[in-house]
Amino acid sequence: MSVALVYVHGLWQSGGEARWLRRRLAQDLGAQAAAFSYPSIAADVTTNAAALGAFLGATRADTLHLVGHSLGGLVILKLFEGAGPDLPPGRIVLLGPPLRGSRAARNLARLPFGKKILGRGIQEEALAVRDRRWSRRRELGVIAGNLGLGVGRLFGKLGAPSDGTVTVEETQIEGAADRVVLHVSHTGMLLSSRVARQAGVFLRTGRFER
């Protein structure tokens, strides 16, 4: 049976920054791994989610897993709103997603040109405090970081344990199959062997390793 994995990048990124993570997961899962690249500043999350749906629809596999980093996680969630796409079975892992909004983004948005720097996607989905719920049958796992080193701290205090950009609390979502907090930073999780291992374990089993 064929397995595919699609990685969805975060704000100000292109997918290339997670090349090592994709390669590690491809080896772990025996999968073909690809990155979905989208305009994280110029387009809103709804538009990018529709483009992701078209990308996934052209992916041929018996099992299809998704991994989203930061804003990429919000793009994935938007894709599954409403009826959701008709895709092969698989699981989802979100890395440092601002699921309940982002204090760092709100801090930056208050600065001159801050909203323009953040782009339409963050303005649409992460400036307000949200209470999201996952109700799909596809199992969803969340990896949060608590090593507070990241650009988010440059724009003001986060006031809670965080990965330097997204607080641990902001990664919570009701209905997730599992969630784990690792000592990694927001960007550093893309190069962390622990994150790669935990993501692979969840994609295979639906639970993180304890």
ROMINU-293627 format. One record per atom (N, C-alpha, C, O): x, y, z; residue in three letters. Coordinates in steps of 0.001 Angstrom, whole numbers, plus 500000, padded with zeros to 6 digits. Last residue first. Example, Ala and Ser with C-alpha at 12.3 -4.5 7.8 and 13.67 -1.06 7.14 Angstrom:
ROMINU-293627
512850497750507080SER
513670498940507140SER
512900500030507870SER
513409501138508039SER
513190494310507800ALA
512300495500507800ALA
513200496700507800ALA
514236496681508465ALA
END
This chain:
ROMINU-293627
505029507947525100ARG
505193508437526471ARG
506317507681527161ARG
506615507945528326ARG
504362508989521844GLU
505115508080522703GLU
505280508705524076GLU
505636509878524187GLU
501006509708520721PHE
502410510032520907PHE
503052509057521886PHE
502364508387522657PHE
498807507930518494ARG
499154508401519828ARG
500643508757519860ARG
501441508182519120ARG
498484506860515991GLY
497412507710516504GLY
497638508207517920GLY
496755508843518497GLY
500490505390514718THR
499667504732515740THR
498470505563516226THR
497540505012516814THR
501848506812512690ARG
501708505348512588ARG
500633504806513502ARG
499927503867513134ARG
501719509409513540LEU
501191509107512208LEU
501022507600512010LEU
500156507163511252LEU
503030509170516025PHE
501602509488515957PHE
501011509118514598PHE
499911508569514530PHE
505637508552515198VAL
504896507628516062VAL
503401507905515973VAL
502600506978515858VAL
506316510865513748GLY
506242509572513081GLY
505445508557513876GLY
504667507788513310GLY
506302512763515815ALA
505383512908514683ALA
505205511581513962ALA
504088511206513605ALA
508392511766517395GLN
507031511804517923GLN
505999511948516803GLN
504941511319516847GLN
510571512089515621ARG
510205510780516138ARG
508753510759516612ARG
507988509855516276ARG
510568514851515206ALA
510406513942514069ALA
509966512566514538ALA
509094511946513931ALA
511035515739517823VAL
509794516097517139VAL
509532515142515982VAL
508407514677515797VAL
513589514662518201ARG
512482514257519074ARG
511141514570518437ARG
510214513762518501ARG
515114515991516316SER
514923514556516139SER
513786514048517023SER
513088513106516646SER
514330519112514966SER
514440518319516188SER
514183516841515907SER
513156516483515329SER
513848520974513080LEU
515139520297513014LEU
515359519383514221LEU
516481518934514457LEU
511457522079513681LEU
511601521523512334LEU
512916520769512164LEU
513079520010511208LEU
511762523209516135MET
511080521923516076MET
511184521289514698MET
511014520077514564MET
512881525725515771GLY
513765524604516052GLY
513087523255515971GLY
513757522244515760GLY
510745527450515628THR
511425527084514383THR
512301525854514581THR
512449525036513672THR
509968527299518380HIS
508987527293517285HIS
509610526875515954HIS
509056526038515241HIS
511947524988520369SER
511454526306519984SER
510584526195518737SER
510482525132518124SER
511379522372522801VAL
511869522856521510VAL
511291524241521257VAL
510281524624521847VAL
510596520151524672HIS
511466521296524953HIS
512149521735523656HIS
513339521496523450HIS
507108519384524040LEU
508528519062523995LEU
509352520333524213LEU
508877521443523973LEU
504015518046524762VAL
504822519263524869VAL
506286518853524956VAL
506668518074525829VAL
501374516564522910VAL
502591516406523675VAL
503350517730523656VAL
503332518449522657VAL
498217515026522464ARG
499015516255522450ARG
500228516037523325ARG
500132515396524372ARG
495590513335520655ASP
496690513376521613ASP
497452514679521435ASP
497351515346520405ASP
493259513810519230ALA
493496512461519740ALA
494590512455520796ALA
494535511662521736ALA
491256516713519870ALA
492507516117519389ALA
492690514732519998ALA
492318514503521149ALA
489063517811521094GLY
488831516779520102GLY
490088516171519525GLY
490010515207518764GLY
490082521174521444GLU
489212520088521898GLU
489015519089520771GLU
488822519479519619GLU
493352522250521450ILE
492132522135520667ILE
491334520946521186ILE
491865519847521342ILE
496161524356522158GLN
495134523415522598GLN
493933523433521653GLN
493549524478521128GLN
498101526212521725THR
498103525038520838THR
496997524043521183THR
496907522987520557THR
498030528121523674GLU
497443528465522371GLU
497407527294521406GLU
496749527373520369GLU
499516527017525751GLU
498049527070525866GLU
497389527325524508GLU
496310526801524231GLU
502104527507524862VAL
501628526128524961VAL
500102526097525010VAL
499473525247524380VAL
502304530246522528THR
502273529692523875THR
501738528267523849THR
501015527875522933THR
504547530855519918VAL
503193530402520256VAL
503227529820521664VAL
504083528990521968VAL
507205531785520192THR
506272532433519273THR
504825532111519623THR
503973532999519625THR
508532530418522114GLY
509128531671521671GLY
508242532439520720GLY
508487533617520458GLY
506958528422522908ASP
508091528027522067ASP
508823529253521535ASP
509637529147520618ASP
506041529023526390SER
505868529101524943SER
507086528537524228SER
508102528219524845SER
504285529919529332PRO
505240529025528671PRO
504971528973527166PRO
503823528890526729PRO
503394533439529278ALA
503073532034529545ALA
504143531177528903ALA
504850531649528012ALA
503861536025528337GLY
503185535838529610GLY
502816534413529958GLY
501998534194530851GLY
505002537261526192LEU
503946536296525909LEU
503212535880527181LEU
502068535432527116LEU
505957540647525630LYS
505922539470526483LYS
504753538562526112LYS
503666539027525766LYS
506968541667522292GLY
506308541842523578GLY
506278540544524352GLY
506539539472523805GLY
508389541127520044PHE
507294542089519918PHE
506522542304521213PHE
505533543037521234PHE
510208539154520444LEU
510727540466520086LEU
509646541538520108LEU
509953542727520182LEU
508944536759520773ARG
509318537482521992ARG
509860538879521694ARG
509962539704522602ARG
508739535738518212GLY
507551536272518866GLY
507868537088520099GLY
507132538015520435GLY
511099534587517459VAL
510874535975517069VAL
509664536576517761VAL
509569537797517888VAL
512369532624520267GLY
511756532821518970GLY
511453534277518710GLY
511535535110519612GLY
512420530488522844LEU
513360531229522002LEU
512737531390520621LEU
512589530413519886LEU
511399528797525103GLY
510953530135524727GLY
511963530966523979GLY
512329532049524436GLY
510384525746524740LEU
511683526418524772LEU
511476527819524215LEU
511390528007523002LEU
508079524274524450ASN
508181525159525625ASN
509588525731525819ASN
509947526150526919ASN
505776523369521818GLY
507127523566522335GLY
507124524473523549GLY
506265525346523672GLY
503482520763520875ALA
503773522122521313ALA
505204522184521829ALA
505772521168522229ALA
501837518857518565ILE
503112518973519270ILE
503349520447519584ILE
503410521279518680ILE
498842517066518228VAL
499469518392518331VAL
500764518288519121VAL
500796517708520206VAL
496893515053516010GLY
497844515167517101GLY
498534516518517067GLY
498785517058515990GLY
493892513610514952LEU
494694514831514976LEU
495585514833516203LEU
495103514639517319LEU
492369511244512816GLU
492990511561514096GLU
493971512724513972GLU
494760512809513031GLU
489346511662511187ARG
490799511621510983ARG
491484512072512271ARG
491209513165512766ARG
486812512367511886ARG
487252511016512239ARG
488762510864512059ARG
489384510026512712ARG
486485515698513288ARG
486634514758512178ARG
487087513393512668ARG
487677513276513742ARG
486366517691515108SER
485319516671515186SER
485397515666514041SER
484476514873513846SER
487953519986517114TRP
488175519040516013TRP
487166517905516142TRP
487116517232517172TRP
487410523384517856ARG
487102521994518183ARG
487300521142516941ARG
486874521516515848ARG
488633526473519308ARG
488398525547518202ARG
488078524144518716ARG
488422523773519838ARG
488243529416520242ASP
488016528151520936ASP
487639527120519873ASP
486460526923519581ASP
490434532274520070ARG
489462531334519514ARG
489348530094520394ARG
490242529778521179ARG
491180535660519963VAL
491213534464520797VAL
490098533532520338VAL
488946533950520227VAL
492388537003516841ALA
491358536887517871ALA
491576535621518700ALA
492097534627518194ALA
494475536534515114LEU
494508537741515938LEU
493475537696517062LEU
493680538294518119LEU
494290534289513442ALA
495082534198514677ALA
495097535454515537ALA
495694535435516614ALA
492867534472510989GLU
492695533301511840GLU
493351533372513219GLU
492999532580514094GLU
493279536858509533GLU
491998536161509461GLU
491810535173510605GLU
490706535048511136GLU
495914537543510053GLN
494856538479510413GLN
493501537782510468GLN
492677538072511336GLN
497195535330508923ILE
497241535520510375ILE
496153536481510820ILE
495529536264511859ILE
496515535859506180GLY
496188534611506846GLY
496153534743508352GLY
495193534318508994GLY
497512538362505419ARG
496069538159505501ARG
495695536905506287ARG
494678536885506980ARG
500377539587507351GLY
499670539059506192GLY
498222538704506485GLY
497767538740507629GLY
502304540664509033LEU
501696539379509367LEU
500960538755508184LEU
500928537533508041LEU
502860543102507818ILE
503932542112507950ILE
503350540728508221ILE
503847539731507697ILE
500411544378508139LYS
500907544117506791LYS
501998543055506807LYS
502057542207505917LYS
500309544618510901LYS
499330543759510218LYS
499778543428508795LYS
499547542321508309LYS
502484546444511340GLY
502474545091511879GLY
501515544158511155GLY
501876543026510832GLY
502749549075510669PHE
502892548104509579PHE
502835546651510067PHE
503106545729509297PHE
503446549759514038PRO
503294550290512685PRO
503631549226511635PRO
504668548567511711PRO
501914547273516243LEU
503035548106515814LEU
502783548654514413LEU
501989548081513667LEU
499886545517516681ARG
499739546860517258ARG
500855547807516821ARG
500746549019517012ARG
500765543136515650ALA
499720543860514913ALA
499526545277515432ALA
499052546146514700ALA
502468542147517604LEU
503039542703516376LEU
502020543555515633LEU
502372544582515052LEU
500554541286519478ASN
501574542270519848ASN
502159542939518616ASN
502327544159518586ASN
499187539386517976ARG
498472540590518429ARG
499456541677518841ARG
499222542857518582ARG
501217537500517671ALA
500671538174516485ALA
499928539443516882ALA
500030540463516200ALA
501542536718520329ALA
502669537324519615ALA
502182538088518392ALA
502663539184518103ALA
499080535550520824ARG
499422536786521521ARG
500583537488520826ARG
500607538716520743ARG
496950534039518675SER
498371534244518928SER
498609535592519592SER
498368536642518997SER
494473531367518726GLY
494934532721518489GLY
496393532861518887GLY
497002531912519380GLY
494395528717519245ARG
493513529578520047ARG
493853531053519868ARG
493566531881520732ARG
496297527654517565LEU
494910527249517390LEU
493934528141518155LEU
492781528299517752LEU
498982527997516278PRO
498273528980517109PRO
496761528768517035PRO
496036529608516503PRO
500963525016516449PRO
499902525767515772PRO
499224526774516705PRO
498916526419517843PRO
503333523327516725GLY
503283524708517190GLY
502184525540516564GLY
502439526680516174GLY
502356521168514302LEU
503540521568515053LEU
503440523043515437LEU
503460523913514566LEU
500065518546513897LEU
500288519989513847LEU
501433520351514788LEU
501475519897515932LEU
499364515743511996VAL
500163516271513105VAL
500368517760512878VAL
500792518184511803VAL
496855513473511009ILE
497363514843510939ILE
498195515136512178ILE
497782514813513292ILE
496407510453509023ARG
496383511238510254ARG
497014512608510019ARG
497621512865508980ARG
494178508721506753GLY
495490509090507267GLY
495329509903508531GLY
494222510027509054GLY
492443507786503711PRO
492606507841505169PRO
494033508201505557PRO
494971508008504783PRO
492056510062500887PRO
492407508763501459PRO
492580508880502976PRO
492841509974503476PRO
489317512467500890LEU
490729512103500761LEU
490952510689501272LEU
490122510167502017LEU
487230514856500266ASP
487200513398500154ASP
488617512925499845ASP
489065512971498700ASP
487154517609502630PRO
487510516976501361PRO
487380515456501420PRO
487418514857502495PRO
484271519059504322GLY
485625518503504284GLY
485889517786502972GLY
484951517398502276GLY
481925520324504991ALA
481856518916504589ALA
483233518276504585ALA
483355517074504820ALA
483373522496507360GLY
482233522137506524GLY
482237520656506214GLY
482521519831507082GLY
486967522214507362GLU
485729522818507812GLU
484593522440506867GLU
484830522102505707GLU
489347521298506377PHE
488406520296506874PHE
487132520902507465PHE
486304520175508012PHE
490753523590505721LEU
490406522654504655LEU
489315521680505101LEU
488464521284504304LEU
491285524640508222LYS
490302525311507362LYS
489841524388506243LYS
488670524403505863LYS
493322522915509050LEU
492033522908509740LEU
490944523553508887LEU
489815523066508839LEU
495367523698507235ILE
494841522328507231ILE
493470522282507898ILE
492547521670507361ILE
495763526330508043VAL
495348526061506665VAL
494738524661506572VAL
493718524463505912VAL
496683525898510601LEU
495401526571510429LEU
494869526379509013LEU
493659526276508810LEU
499148524729510047GLY
498142523958510755GLY
496758524571510609GLY
495766523849510506GLY
500520526852508914GLY
500154525715508069GLY
499111524823508718GLY
498283524226508030GLY
501146528431511084LEU
500033528836510226LEU
499584527710509306LEU
498407527620508956LEU
502747525664512443SER
502283527012512734SER
501059527381511898SER
500032526710511992SER
502951523104510098HIS
503709523895511074HIS
503081525274511205HIS
502901525977510211HIS
501429519974509539GLY
501381521423509370GLY
502135522139510468GLY
501977521815511645GLY
501131517065507744VAL
501888517699508829VAL
501890519198508567VAL
502304519643507497VAL
499111514312506860LEU
499379515740506754LEU
500156516212507979LEU
499870515805509105LEU
498924511289504891HIS
499143511993506155HIS
499462513461505891HIS
500007513813504846HIS
497157508928503266LEU
497632510298503088LEU
497700511000504444LEU
496674511272505067LEU
497197505833501634THR
497175506529502919THR
497801507904502730THR
498855508030502106THR
497281505349498940ASP
496272504640499729ASP
496101505269501105ASP
495011505248501677ASP
497587508045496568ALA
498126507197497639ALA
496973506479498314ALA
495831506936498271ALA
498163510783494645ARG
497682509407494560ARG
498360508555495628ARG
499576508365495593ARG
497082514030494631THR
498054513126495234THR
497484511720495267THR
496428511492495858THR
495164515764493883ALA
496001515232492801ALA
497057514268493313ALA
497845513739492528ALA
494109516555496262GLY
493261515794495357GLY
494026515174494203GLY
493593514182493616GLY
496082518154497276LEU
495894516824497855LEU
495048515942496943LEU
495254514731496868LEU
495666520422495657PHE
496967519749495677PHE
496818518320496189PHE
497364517386495602PHE
493084521151496383ALA
493359520759495001ALA
494669519989494901ALA
494770519019494150ALA
493535521772499087GLY
492608520715498715GLY
492836520221497307GLY
492789519018497050GLY
495238523961498826LEU
495738522730499426LEU
494828521559499065LEU
495314520468498768LEU
493430525801497775ALA
494561525371496943ALA
495172524088497494ALA
495581523218496725ALA
491781526086499997ALA
491213525570498750ALA
492320525071497822ALA
492168524043497162ALA
493606527212501765ALA
493036525897502063ALA
492427525274500813ALA
492546524068500596ALA
494049529693500592ASN
495149528727500654ASN
494657527315500969ASN
495229526336500491ASN
491522530867500966THR
492056530670499613THR
493159529622499611THR
493201528762498732THR
491425530873503786THR
490390530195503004THR
490883529890501593THR
490686528786501086THR
493570532480504526VAL
493609531057504832VAL
492580530286504018VAL
492842529157503604VAL
494531534829501890ASP
493923534455503161ASP
493910532935503321ASP
494199532198502379ASP
497727535891500545ALA
496410535261500422ALA
495860534892501790ALA
496617534668502735ALA
500181537060501253ALA
499324537727500285ALA
497912537162500224ALA
496981537890499882ALA
501460535346503144ILE
501162536742503469ILE
500078537309502557ILE
499154537968503034ILE
501814532820502120SER
501371532927503504SER
501028534355503915SER
500370534557504936SER
501132531244499338PRO
501477532621499719PRO
500957532942501112PRO
499790533298501272PRO
502481527872499605TYR
501374528796499387TYR
501811530209499804TYR
502776530348500556TYR
503367524496499006SER
503798525877499189SER
502660526829498817SER
501961526611497827SER
503611521397500351PHE
502655522295499707PHE
503062523724500029PHE
503096524116501195PHE
506004518897499838ALA
505653520131500538ALA
504646520903499708ALA
504811521047498497ALA
506024515316500259ALA
506009516517499428ALA
505664517707500305ALA
505099517548501387ALA
507129511937500364ALA
506847513191501056ALA
506947514374500104ALA
507836514431499254ALA
506125508679500404GLN
506555509730499494GLN
506154511056500127GLN
504975511283500399GLN
507122506518503143ALA
506192507378502408ALA
506900508227501362ALA
508107508457501432ALA
507930505032505339GLY
507958504435504009GLY
507067505197503053GLY
506346504604502251GLY
508095506334507714LEU
506774505834507326LEU
506785505054506010LEU
505768504484505615LEU
510797507043507921ASP
510119506405509044ASP
508836505701508611ASP
508529504606509083ASP
511307508362505528GLN
512014507125505851GLN
511283506341506934GLN
511171505117506860GLN
509585510549505823ALA
509446509668504666ALA
510121508328504926ALA
509575507278504586ALA
510640511746508093LEU
509324511124508159LEU
509081510184506988LEU
508444509142507144LEU
513109512662507039ARG
513075511762508194ARG
511730511037508274ARG
511697509827508501ARG
512247514382505005ARG
513059513213504669ARG
513023512186505796ARG
512919510986505545ARG
510889516315506511ARG
510165515526505504ARG
510937514256505166ARG
510350513179505052ARG
513015517339508027LEU
511875516700508675LEU
511113515827507690LEU
510734514704508024LEU
514643518465506005TRP
515147517374506850TRP
514001516622507504TRP
514011515391507535TRP
512907520448504964ARG
513396519355504105ARG
513896518169504937ARG
513612517014504618ARG
511773522699505979ALA
511458521420506629ALA
511923520228505799ALA
511387519127505927ALA
512382524817504382GLU
512985524815505711GLU
512740523487506447GLU
513422523188507427GLU
510796524573502144GLY
512170524103502071GLY
512842524012503415GLY
513771523225503593GLY
508449525867502732GLY
508459524415502761GLY
509859523841502731GLY
510092522743503236GLY
508490528598503037SER
508146528069501720SER
508024526549501675SER
507545525998500684SER
507498531319505286GLN
508291530160504882GLN
507819529638503530GLN
506870530164502947GLN
505873533168506493TRP
507175533633505997TRP
508070532472505555TRP
509286532638505461TRP
504131530727508450LEU
504269532107507998LEU
505710532414507607LEU
506651531991508279LEU
504647527217507549GLY
504089528325508315GLY
504355529680507671GLY
504749529769506508GLY
503741524456505301HIS
504633525351506048HIS
503888526469506763HIS
502680526643506606HIS
502796521212505245VAL
502271522553504979VAL
503008523534505883VAL
502904523445507106VAL
503535518115503710TYR
503904519100504725TYR
503404520479504294TYR
503561520873503138TYR
502187514988503184VAL
502260516359502667VAL
502495517306503833VAL
501754517301504816VAL
502889511703502341LEU
502895512690503413LEU
503058514068502797LEU
503957514292501986LEU
501560508546501369ALA
502039509880501020ALA
501953510777502245ALA
501061510628503079ALA
501937505147500648VAL
501745506152501694VAL
502322507473501207VAL
503440507517500693VAL
500502502218499205SER
501299503432499078SER
500914504445500154SER
499747504584500520SER
500836498801500000MET
500000500000500000MET
500875501254500000MET
501871501326500720MET
END
